Amino acid sequence: MTDVKIKIIDREGISHIVDAPTDMNMNLMELVRSYELAPEGTIGICGGMAMCASCQCYVISEHKLSEKSNEEEAMLAEAFYAQDNSRLGCQIRITEVIDGLEVTLAPES
């Protein structure tokens, strides 16, 4: 089992460095939920289907992430507080490539 480190700044501005397993086919939204870094019922409302933007985050680090899908682009176009570096956490897979990733959770809409 290989873990990577990810820095997540929660909605209160508190920084958390968490271990993220790369062998469980998880995404960033699921990681935030598993560490309870957002109140229950405020993140991942659609279950990770890129249909609600409740898991929107801002990518701070310079990691090369996968391209946004059409569904992700459409959801972010409708999301509150979207910025150029916005991504949906449910669309960021936990892999070795994102070791050291830094994100800030977007405000709850």
Phi, psi and omega per residue, in radians:
M1 nan 2.301 3.118
T2 -2.027 2.261 3.059
D3 -1.903 2.628 2.990
V4 -2.051 2.796 3.102
K5 -1.742 2.352 3.093
I6 -2.303 2.353 3.097
K7 -1.721 2.119 -3.136
I8 -2.121 2.144 3.062
I9 -1.717 2.067 -3.052
D10 -1.341 -3.116 -3.055
R11 -1.239 -0.207 3.048
E12 -1.677 0.010 3.129
G13 1.523 0.163 3.133
I14 -1.508 2.298 -3.105
S15 -1.584 2.358 3.124
H16 -2.264 2.249 2.998
I17 -1.823 2.032 -3.026
V18 -2.085 2.691 3.023
D19 -1.530 2.328 -3.122
A20 -2.183 2.094 -3.139
P21 -1.281 2.362 3.140
T22 -1.626 -0.085 -3.059
D23 -1.847 0.278 -3.097
M24 -2.045 0.128 3.125
N25 0.965 0.741 -3.135
M26 -1.617 2.865 2.990
N27 -2.100 3.013 -3.071
L28 -1.091 -0.669 3.114
M29 -1.037 -0.785 3.131
E30 -1.120 -0.632 3.104
L31 -1.116 -0.795 3.105
V32 -1.039 -0.746 3.118
R33 -1.139 -0.728 -3.091
S34 -1.162 -0.547 3.090
Y35 -1.592 0.025 -3.141
E36 0.913 0.867 -3.131
L37 -1.567 -0.013 3.044
A38 -2.469 2.559 -3.132
P39 -1.008 2.499 3.114
E40 -0.896 2.346 3.101
G41 1.476 0.088 -3.137
T42 -1.972 -0.071 -3.139
I43 -2.459 2.387 3.138
G44 1.282 0.610 -3.082
I45 -1.043 -0.665 -3.111
C46 -1.481 0.012 3.131
G47 1.402 0.303 3.093
G48 1.562 0.450 -3.102
M49 -1.721 0.182 -3.105
A50 1.028 0.710 -3.091
M51 -2.141 0.111 -3.078
C52 -2.445 -0.365 -3.131
A53 1.139 0.235 3.099
S54 -1.204 -0.290 3.137
C55 -1.775 0.295 -3.133
Q56 -0.999 2.412 3.076
C57 -2.471 2.877 3.098
Y58 -1.898 2.147 3.133
V59 -1.444 2.048 -3.087
I60 -1.598 -0.696 -3.091
S61 -1.336 2.994 -3.064
E62 -1.673 0.458 -3.125
H63 -1.116 2.511 3.055
K64 -1.515 1.822 3.141
L65 -1.693 2.882 3.083
S66 -1.069 2.711 3.116
E67 -1.117 2.626 3.077
K68 -1.238 2.379 3.055
S69 -1.298 2.919 3.077
N70 -1.052 -0.667 3.131
E71 -1.132 -0.737 3.116
E72 -1.142 -0.782 3.109
E73 -1.009 -0.788 -3.119
A74 -1.120 -0.732 -3.128
M75 -1.175 -0.735 3.129
L76 -1.172 -0.526 3.099
A77 -1.127 -0.453 -3.130
E78 -1.735 -0.157 -3.013
A79 -1.347 2.574 2.990
F80 -1.265 2.606 3.035
Y81 1.108 0.302 3.138
A82 -1.156 2.458 3.100
Q83 -2.274 3.048 -3.138
D84 -1.035 -0.557 -3.110
N85 -1.695 0.288 3.115
S86 -1.260 2.444 3.002
R87 -2.464 2.779 2.994
L88 -1.589 2.187 -3.120
G89 -1.013 -0.543 -3.136
C90 -1.194 -0.236 -3.118
Q91 -1.793 0.039 3.105
I92 -1.813 1.842 -3.135
R93 -1.314 2.514 3.093
I94 -1.459 1.865 3.108
T95 -2.381 2.975 3.123
E96 -1.041 -0.479 -3.083
V97 -1.094 -0.478 -3.067
I98 -1.720 0.265 3.077
D99 -0.957 2.232 -3.123
G100 1.520 0.058 3.121
L101 -0.955 2.461 3.076
E102 -2.180 2.207 3.141
V103 -2.384 2.725 2.989
T104 -2.093 2.301 3.089
L105 -1.237 2.346 3.110
A106 -1.198 2.700 3.081
P107 -1.017 2.625 3.078
E108 -1.190 2.343 -3.109
S109 -1.678 nan nan
